Amino acid sequence: MIKILHLADLHIGVENYGKIDPATGLHSRLIDYLDRLDEAISIGLDAGVDLVLIAGDIYKNRSPNPTHQREFARRLNRLRSAGLPVFILTGNHDISPSLGRAHSVEIFDALGVEGVTVADRLRLHTLQTRSGPLQIIALPWVTRHSLMSREEMRGASFAEIEYELRRRLERFVVDTAARLDPAIPAVLAFHGSVDGAQMGAERAITLGQDLVMARSVLAQPGVDYVAMGHIHKHQALGSVPPLVYPGSIERVDFGERDEPKGCVIVELERGAARWQFHQMAARPFVSIEKDVRASSDPLELITTLISRQDLRQAVVRVEIQATREQAATLREEEIRARLEEAGAFVVAAVTISVERTSRRRYGVEPELMEGITPRRALEIYLGSKQPPLDPRRIAELLAAADELIAEEKP
């Protein structure tokens, strides 16, 4: 049996919602991500894993600064000092879209660091571990330039290029799975999206064009486990073989505030895989949202809401809906002070939204809007733009609208 520590989406360098740590000079959010990586490594070492597989996105971006590179290299050294081979699949945050430019983890390959495999192209790898050999089909994040020549792309539409990319990827997976040694356990490592997966906050920070693969393509006969990265929400799709996203190791923003963060330990044998998610102590994100317009004492209500939350070491935001009169009495500084008294690590934002009085749209009486044609509505909208549009531009837009409307008519 081979044990694997499966990680993904480390995103070292994300530095939102934090501050400089005076003891180290590092950003507090960088420390968060490094602490989670240290925690994951400890989980793997305690479990006696034979190999560490990182399914892409080591850094926040494709040009990590020397500090980020140094800190990741220190973690690699810890793993190699323990005698563990490390398999790094490149993700969309690791590679450059420009042909010929080095990617963010290529330095480890260039230096020939023993025991570290950087998988930046479609390939079948066979790695030796202390519990026996392991086959890994590498399916990193691909760009058009990595699979197609300029001549092949010249004159092709975006849809045609996307179709051809997917066809080539699918053919590689099918053909490579057919060549697997049936006596050796096999993993398919993939960085990207799979149909049916639940997307999350990664959409807001995705670099490059996402190409969605079918589950049926990845779940090839002979593949015992599919180790995936790119989607930050931990989830499993299918069981034979398991297709698993461990998720990101730390929360990126409030969109991930309810998601557990962690890593996966895989026990692999030929024809069978068992896995377990290990939750880690990610930074809490708390959002306090309340409509206080019906309250006679909005500040007291907000204070009560704060007291009901465990804000210790949390990144916190407050979003309040108030009347104009209430907003005049609510001071952001006072709310921030109460959050800090409750132990908040960072106050991301205090937003007080004031109700708006109803207003006429585009200077037209509401009753005149009833029954108006789409073309007339567009004309009114264009005429109300500030600064005013050039009359010739309005005429062009209306002419285009007329063409579209004509095409819709039977």
C-alpha positions as semicolon CSV with decimal commas, in nm:
position;residue;x (nm);y (nm);z (nm)
1;M;0,000;0,000;0,000
2;I;0,123;0,349;-0,090
3;K;0,020;0,651;0,118
4;I;-0,004;0,992;-0,047
5;L;-0,048;1,342;0,094
6;H;-0,267;1,518;-0,163
7;L;-0,257;1,901;-0,155
8;A;-0,360;2,171;-0,397
9;D;-0,399;2,546;-0,434
10;L;-0,141;2,665;-0,183
11;H;-0,155;3,020;-0,325
12;I;0,148;3,140;-0,133
13;G;0,151;3,519;-0,163
14;V;-0,218;3,599;-0,117
15;E;-0,201;3,899;0,114
16;N;-0,554;4,035;0,142
17;Y;-0,722;4,114;0,474
18;G;-0,407;4,126;0,682
19;K;-0,123;4,331;0,823
20;I;0,253;4,317;0,866
21;D;0,365;4,093;1,150
22;P;0,615;4,301;1,355
23;A;0,803;3,993;1,477
24;T;0,887;3,855;1,130
25;G;0,828;4,142;0,890
26;L;0,604;3,911;0,686
27;H;0,244;3,979;0,593
28;S;0,007;3,806;0,833
29;R;-0,182;3,637;0,550
30;L;0,141;3,497;0,409
31;I;0,204;3,352;0,754
32;D;-0,148;3,203;0,749
33;Y;-0,079;3,018;0,424
34;L;0,265;2,900;0,539
35;D;0,118;2,780;0,870
36;R;-0,144;2,576;0,685
37;L;0,122;2,425;0,460
38;D;0,328;2,338;0,769
39;E;0,016;2,183;0,925
40;A;-0,052;1,975;0,615
41;I;0,308;1,853;0,604
42;S;0,285;1,752;0,971
43;I;-0,037;1,562;0,900
44;G;0,137;1,378;0,619
45;L;0,447;1,296;0,822
46;D;0,238;1,174;1,117
47;A;0,040;0,952;0,878
48;G;0,359;0,802;0,738
49;V;0,296;0,903;0,377
50;D;0,525;0,779;0,102
51;L;0,480;1,071;-0,138
52;V;0,348;1,428;-0,148
53;L;0,141;1,530;-0,451
54;I;0,065;1,900;-0,498
55;A;-0,200;1,941;-0,768
56;G;-0,111;2,291;-0,883
57;D;-0,112;2,660;-0,790
58;I;0,187;2,688;-0,560
59;Y;0,189;3,065;-0,563
60;K;-0,061;3,347;-0,591
61;N;0,070;3,445;-0,932
62;R;0,316;3,348;-1,202
63;S;0,592;3,578;-1,072
64;P;0,643;3,501;-0,703
65;N;0,881;3,728;-0,518
66;P;1,201;3,589;-0,361
67;T;1,045;3,573;-0,014
68;H;0,762;3,351;-0,135
69;Q;1,007;3,129;-0,323
70;R;1,231;3,102;-0,019
71;E;0,947;3,001;0,211
72;F;0,817;2,732;-0,026
73;A;1,171;2,599;-0,076
74;R;1,205;2,564;0,301
75;R;0,894;2,343;0,308
76;L;1,027;2,136;0,020
77;N;1,350;2,089;0,211
78;R;1,156;1,964;0,513
79;L;0,985;1,701;0,299
80;R;1,306;1,595;0,125
81;S;1,487;1,577;0,459
82;A;1,221;1,328;0,565
83;G;1,300;1,123;0,255
84;L;0,970;1,194;0,079
85;P;0,948;1,240;-0,298
86;V;0,741;1,543;-0,404
87;F;0,535;1,561;-0,722
88;I;0,436;1,915;-0,828
89;L;0,177;1,961;-1,102
90;T;0,169;2,307;-1,256
91;G;-0,154;2,504;-1,230
92;N;-0,290;2,816;-1,396
93;H;-0,126;3,041;-1,134
94;D;0,211;2,877;-1,198
95;I;0,258;2,905;-1,573
96;S;0,302;3,198;-1,805
97;P;0,071;3,229;-2,107
98;S;0,367;3,354;-2,311
99;L;0,553;3,096;-2,514
100;G;0,908;3,038;-2,393
101;R;0,877;3,203;-2,050
102;A;0,971;3,000;-1,742
103;H;0,697;2,909;-1,496
104;S;0,709;2,975;-1,124
105;V;0,831;2,630;-1,012
106;E;1,058;2,553;-1,307
107;I;1,363;2,648;-1,101
108;F;1,338;2,320;-0,905
109;D;1,346;2,123;-1,227
110;A;1,631;2,334;-1,369
111;L;1,838;2,276;-1,055
112;G;1,769;1,904;-1,070
113;V;1,654;1,892;-0,708
114;E;1,662;1,522;-0,622
115;G;1,326;1,373;-0,536
116;V;1,125;1,669;-0,672
117;T;0,930;1,609;-0,993
118;V;0,782;1,912;-1,169
119;A;0,507;1,800;-1,408
120;D;0,449;2,086;-1,650
121;R;0,345;1,887;-1,957
122;L;0,130;1,592;-2,055
123;R;0,325;1,285;-1,956
124;L;0,319;0,951;-1,775
125;H;0,559;0,941;-1,479
126;T;0,672;0,638;-1,280
127;L;0,804;0,735;-0,935
128;Q;0,977;0,517;-0,682
129;T;0,855;0,537;-0,321
130;R;0,961;0,342;-0,015
131;S;0,643;0,135;-0,051
132;G;0,690;0,060;-0,420
133;P;0,651;0,225;-0,760
134;L;0,365;0,457;-0,851
135;Q;0,240;0,566;-1,192
136;I;0,114;0,924;-1,229
137;I;-0,056;1,055;-1,542
138;A;0,017;1,429;-1,540
139;L;-0,254;1,657;-1,676
140;P;-0,136;2,008;-1,582
141;W;-0,305;2,334;-1,674
142;V;-0,254;2,371;-2,046
143;T;-0,247;2,675;-2,270
144;R;-0,319;2,697;-2,638
145;H;0,050;2,746;-2,709
146;S;0,146;2,428;-2,525
147;L;-0,070;2,203;-2,742
148;M;-0,116;2,388;-3,069
149;S;0,120;2,562;-3,309
150;R;0,067;2,913;-3,438
151;E;-0,015;2,769;-3,780
152;E;-0,287;2,546;-3,633
153;M;-0,446;2,837;-3,449
154;R;-0,424;3,086;-3,732
155;G;-0,773;3,164;-3,858
156;A;-0,943;2,933;-3,605
157;S;-1,226;3,065;-3,391
158;F;-1,213;3,049;-3,012
159;A;-1,470;2,768;-3,013
160;E;-1,266;2,569;-3,265
161;I;-0,949;2,608;-3,061
162;E;-1,126;2,507;-2,739
163;Y;-1,273;2,200;-2,910
164;E;-0,933;2,096;-3,043
165;L;-0,765;2,144;-2,705
166;R;-1,024;1,929;-2,533
167;R;-1,002;1,663;-2,802
168;R;-0,624;1,640;-2,765
169;L;-0,640;1,626;-2,388
170;E;-0,903;1,354;-2,396
171;R;-0,703;1,152;-2,648
172;F;-0,391;1,181;-2,431
173;V;-0,576;1,056;-2,122
174;V;-0,739;0,762;-2,301
175;D;-0,421;0,654;-2,481
176;T;-0,201;0,692;-2,173
177;A;-0,440;0,502;-1,945
178;A;-0,434;0,216;-2,196
179;R;-0,055;0,199;-2,154
180;L;-0,056;0,175;-1,774
181;D;0,122;-0,120;-1,614
182;P;-0,161;-0,322;-1,457
183;A;0,066;-0,436;-1,175
184;I;0,147;-0,084;-1,047
185;P;-0,096;0,156;-0,872
186;A;-0,190;0,455;-1,087
187;V;-0,297;0,814;-1,015
188;L;-0,418;1,077;-1,259
189;A;-0,315;1,427;-1,145
190;F;-0,530;1,702;-1,297
191;H;-0,540;2,079;-1,251
192;G;-0,863;2,220;-1,388
193;S;-1,240;2,200;-1,369
194;V;-1,455;1,890;-1,399
195;D;-1,817;1,892;-1,507
196;G;-2,049;1,877;-1,206
197;A;-1,798;2,028;-0,962
198;Q;-1,915;2,309;-0,735
199;M;-1,725;2,625;-0,818
200;G;-1,631;2,882;-0,559
201;A;-1,418;3,190;-0,502
202;E;-1,145;3,064;-0,736
203;R;-1,341;3,218;-1,024
204;A;-1,254;3,563;-0,898
205;I;-0,878;3,495;-0,908
206;T;-0,854;3,252;-1,201
207;L;-0,569;3,325;-1,439
208;G;-0,627;3,191;-1,789
209;Q;-0,922;3,037;-1,969
210;D;-1,089;2,751;-1,782
211;L;-1,135;2,430;-1,981
212;V;-1,390;2,192;-1,827
213;M;-1,321;1,818;-1,857
214;A;-1,577;1,539;-1,843
215;R;-1,563;1,308;-1,542
216;S;-1,593;1,008;-1,770
217;V;-1,266;1,105;-1,941
218;L;-1,069;1,125;-1,616
219;A;-1,218;0,808;-1,465
220;Q;-1,038;0,574;-1,701
221;P;-1,002;0,199;-1,642
222;G;-0,670;0,138;-1,472
223;V;-0,669;0,469;-1,284
224;D;-0,706;0,411;-0,908
225;Y;-0,732;0,771;-0,786
226;V;-0,777;1,113;-0,952
227;A;-0,590;1,385;-0,760
228;M;-0,733;1,722;-0,862
229;G;-0,660;2,088;-0,800
230;H;-0,792;2,430;-0,907
231;I;-1,133;2,436;-0,735
232;H;-1,103;2,568;-0,380
233;K;-1,404;2,387;-0,233
234;H;-1,324;2,037;-0,104
235;Q;-1,538;1,778;-0,280
236;A;-1,536;1,430;-0,426
237;L;-1,694;1,333;-0,757
238;G;-1,748;0,963;-0,800
239;S;-1,598;0,672;-0,611
240;V;-1,455;0,429;-0,868
241;P;-1,207;0,580;-0,899
242;P;-1,242;0,864;-0,648
243;L;-1,210;1,206;-0,813
244;V;-1,109;1,435;-0,526
245;Y;-1,049;1,807;-0,486
246;P;-0,880;1,865;-0,149
247;G;-0,963;2,235;-0,188
248;S;-0,733;2,524;-0,105
249;I;-0,538;2,506;0,219
250;E;-0,649;2,850;0,343
251;R;-0,947;3,080;0,289
252;V;-0,897;3,337;0,016
253;D;-1,194;3,564;0,095
254;F;-1,544;3,580;0,240
255;G;-1,680;3,364;-0,040
256;E;-1,503;3,072;0,132
257;R;-1,602;3,160;0,489
258;D;-1,817;2,848;0,538
259;E;-1,584;2,604;0,362
260;P;-1,359;2,371;0,562
261;K;-0,996;2,382;0,449
262;G;-0,756;2,093;0,462
263;C;-0,569;1,816;0,285
264;V;-0,628;1,454;0,189
265;I;-0,447;1,135;0,288
266;V;-0,480;0,861;0,027
267;E;-0,416;0,490;0,081
268;L;-0,356;0,339;-0,259
269;E;-0,340;-0,018;-0,383
270;R;-0,374;-0,153;-0,732
271;G;-0,745;-0,146;-0,805
272;A;-0,849;0,031;-0,484
273;A;-0,810;0,369;-0,315
274;R;-0,923;0,492;0,025
275;W;-0,899;0,857;0,120
276;Q;-0,972;1,085;0,414
277;F;-1,005;1,462;0,434
278;H;-0,820;1,627;0,722
279;Q;-0,955;1,966;0,819
280;M;-0,700;2,231;0,918
281;A;-0,715;2,545;1,132
282;A;-0,779;2,798;0,858
283;R;-0,826;3,165;0,942
284;P;-1,195;3,230;1,033
285;F;-1,389;3,472;0,814
286;V;-1,706;3,617;0,971
287;S;-1,966;3,835;0,801
288;I;-2,218;4,022;1,018
289;E;-2,511;4,140;0,810
290;K;-2,820;4,312;0,951
291;D;-3,106;4,542;0,854
292;V;-3,145;4,779;1,152
293;R;-3,407;5,010;1,004
294;A;-3,674;4,888;1,246
295;S;-3,452;4,924;1,553
296;S;-3,486;5,213;1,798
297;D;-3,122;5,164;1,907
298;P;-2,922;5,038;1,607
299;L;-2,581;5,062;1,776
300;E;-2,699;4,848;2,066
301;L;-2,839;4,593;1,820
302;I;-2,509;4,581;1,633
303;T;-2,320;4,541;1,962
304;T;-2,544;4,248;2,054
305;L;-2,480;4,084;1,717
306;I;-2,107;4,123;1,768
307;S;-2,125;3,963;2,113
308;R;-2,299;3,656;1,969
309;Q;-2,012;3,579;1,731
310;D;-1,679;3,420;1,809
311;L;-1,453;3,678;1,647
312;R;-1,125;3,571;1,804
313;Q;-0,851;3,587;1,537
314;A;-1,115;3,630;1,265
315;V;-1,127;3,850;0,957
316;V;-1,458;4,034;1,000
317;R;-1,683;4,249;0,790
318;V;-2,005;4,427;0,894
319;E;-2,279;4,521;0,649
320;I;-2,564;4,729;0,786
321;Q;-2,880;4,860;0,623
322;A;-3,001;5,176;0,796
323;T;-3,224;5,477;0,750
324;R;-3,068;5,812;0,670
325;E;-3,134;5,928;1,025
326;Q;-2,977;5,615;1,178
327;A;-2,672;5,640;0,955
328;A;-2,607;5,988;1,086
329;T;-2,570;5,848;1,439
330;L;-2,371;5,534;1,354
331;R;-1,996;5,591;1,355
332;E;-1,775;5,343;1,170
333;E;-1,489;5,401;1,416
334;E;-1,708;5,302;1,709
335;I;-1,822;4,980;1,539
336;R;-1,460;4,896;1,452
337;A;-1,358;4,952;1,814
338;R;-1,623;4,709;1,937
339;L;-1,512;4,449;1,684
340;E;-1,152;4,481;1,800
341;E;-1,262;4,453;2,163
342;A;-1,431;4,124;2,066
343;G;-1,097;3,990;1,940
344;A;-1,125;4,048;1,565
345;F;-0,789;3,994;1,394
346;V;-0,865;4,226;1,102
347;V;-1,174;4,437;1,032
348;A;-1,208;4,407;0,656
349;A;-1,492;4,656;0,617
350;V;-1,777;4,832;0,793
351;T;-2,044;4,925;0,541
352;I;-2,353;5,125;0,630
353;S;-2,599;5,130;0,341
354;V;-2,868;5,398;0,349
355;E;-3,212;5,325;0,205
356;R;-3,283;5,514;-0,114
357;T;-3,597;5,706;-0,180
358;S;-3,782;5,602;-0,492
359;R;-3,690;5,798;-0,802
360;R;-3,802;5,822;-1,159
361;R;-3,600;5,626;-1,409
362;Y;-3,457;5,810;-1,707
363;G;-3,675;6,114;-1,639
364;V;-3,996;5,938;-1,751
365;E;-4,318;5,914;-1,551
366;P;-4,368;5,552;-1,429
367;E;-4,710;5,524;-1,592
368;L;-4,558;5,609;-1,931
369;M;-4,313;5,320;-1,901
370;E;-4,593;5,064;-1,909
371;G;-4,634;4,908;-2,250
372;I;-4,323;5,075;-2,390
373;T;-4,142;4,890;-2,665
374;P;-3,785;4,757;-2,610
375;R;-3,659;4,988;-2,882
376;R;-3,816;5,294;-2,718
377;A;-3,680;5,188;-2,377
378;L;-3,331;5,168;-2,524
379;E;-3,372;5,508;-2,687
380;I;-3,477;5,663;-2,354
381;Y;-3,184;5,495;-2,177
382;L;-2,926;5,615;-2,429
383;G;-3,068;5,966;-2,416
384;S;-3,028;5,974;-2,038
385;K;-2,662;5,875;-2,025
386;Q;-2,420;6,113;-1,851
387;P;-2,207;6,249;-1,999
388;P;-2,437;6,264;-2,303
389;L;-2,362;6,028;-2,590
390;D;-2,285;6,163;-2,934
391;P;-2,608;6,160;-3,142
392;R;-2,427;5,962;-3,413
393;R;-2,335;5,694;-3,157
394;I;-2,696;5,676;-3,042
395;A;-2,810;5,634;-3,402
396;E;-2,558;5,351;-3,455
397;L;-2,673;5,167;-3,143
398;L;-3,039;5,205;-3,231
399;A;-2,969;5,079;-3,585
400;A;-2,797;4,772;-3,439
401;A;-3,094;4,717;-3,209
402;D;-3,329;4,738;-3,506
403;E;-3,131;4,460;-3,678
404;L;-3,148;4,237;-3,373
405;I;-3,520;4,296;-3,328
406;A;-3,580;4,222;-3,697
407;E;-3,392;3,891;-3,666
408;E;-3,614;3,786;-3,376
409;K;-3,935;3,844;-3,571
410;P;-4,079;3,535;-3,750
